[in-house]
Amino acid sequence: MTGTIIPLRPEDGETAVVAGTDELTADLVAERIGVLLNVLRQRRTELNAQIAKLQSVQPSAETQLTKLTAELIGQMSNSVAHMNLLIDQAEMFVRELTRDAPSP
């Protein structure tokens, strides 16, 4: 016995509901990512301020402390670079999400 699958076509009203739901979902996701982006930007600003403060400290006679401070600044700078990458990716995702969202 062979069978043929005949896809059901959604009625026009169903298509509009699905499109509306997709647009609402895209808007909610974009809004939530926007909130998270604001938090990330604030944390990045705070981290940059801490780096600047550490960089302004005069080298210590204690070489171990100076070495540790330099290592900490390096790690913090790496964290800022990772945050920049994450922010860029999230911003691109939001642009794509809002651009590709179906219009009513």
N, C-alpha and C positions, 0 to 999 in steps of 0.2 A: 504494500500500500504506500503510495507516494502522497505526500501532502505539500500543499503550497501555502506559504505564509503570506497572508494579505495584511499589511500593516493598517491599523486603524488611523484614520485621519482625525485629528482633533477638530472640533467645531471652532468657528471663528471666535466665539466667546472664550473658549478654553485657551486658545492661542494668546489672546489679549491678557488673560489672567496670568498665564505662565510668564509672559513678557513683563508684566507689571511686577510680579513676584521677583523675577530676576533683577529688575532694576532696583527694587527696594533692597534686596539682598546686597547688591553691589554698592549701593549708597551706604548701607549700614557697615559693611566691611571697610569701605573707604574712610568712613567717619571714625571707626575704631582705630584703624591704622594711623589716622591723623592724630588722635589723642596719644597713641604710643610714640609717634614721632616727636611730639612736643616734649614728652618725658625724656626721650633719648637726647634731644637737642639740649635740654636743660642739664642733664647729667654730663654731656660733653663739655658744656660751658664750665661747669663746676670742676671737672677734671682738668681742663686747660688752666683754670685759675690755680689749682693746686700745683700743677707742673711749674707754672710761672713762679709761684712762691718758693718752691724747692730750688729752682734755678737761681733765684736771687740770693739764696743763702751763701755766705762766704765759705770757701773750702775750710774744712776743719784741720787742725794739726793732727787729728786722729785720722790717718789715711784710710783705715777700715770704714769709718763713718762716711768719709767722702766717697769711697768706692761704693758703699751701700746706697748712698743717695743717688749717685749716677745710675746705678742699676735700677733703682726704683723709678727714676725719671724715664729711663728707657722702656720699662714695662708699662708705665702709664701712657707713654707716647704710642706704644703698640696698641694699647686699648683704645685710644682716641682714633687711631687709623682703622681699627675694626669697627668702631662705632660709625665712622664716616662711611665705610663701605655698606654697612647695614642700613644706614639712613638713605644713602643713594639708591639701594635696591628697593627699599620700601617706597620711596617717592616714585620710582619708575613703575612699580607695581600699581600704585594708586592711579597714576596717569593712564596706564593701560586699562585698568579696571573701569575707570570712568569713561574712557574713550570707547571701550567696547561694550558698554552697557547698552542694552536695547532701549530704543526710544519708544514712548507710548504711541 
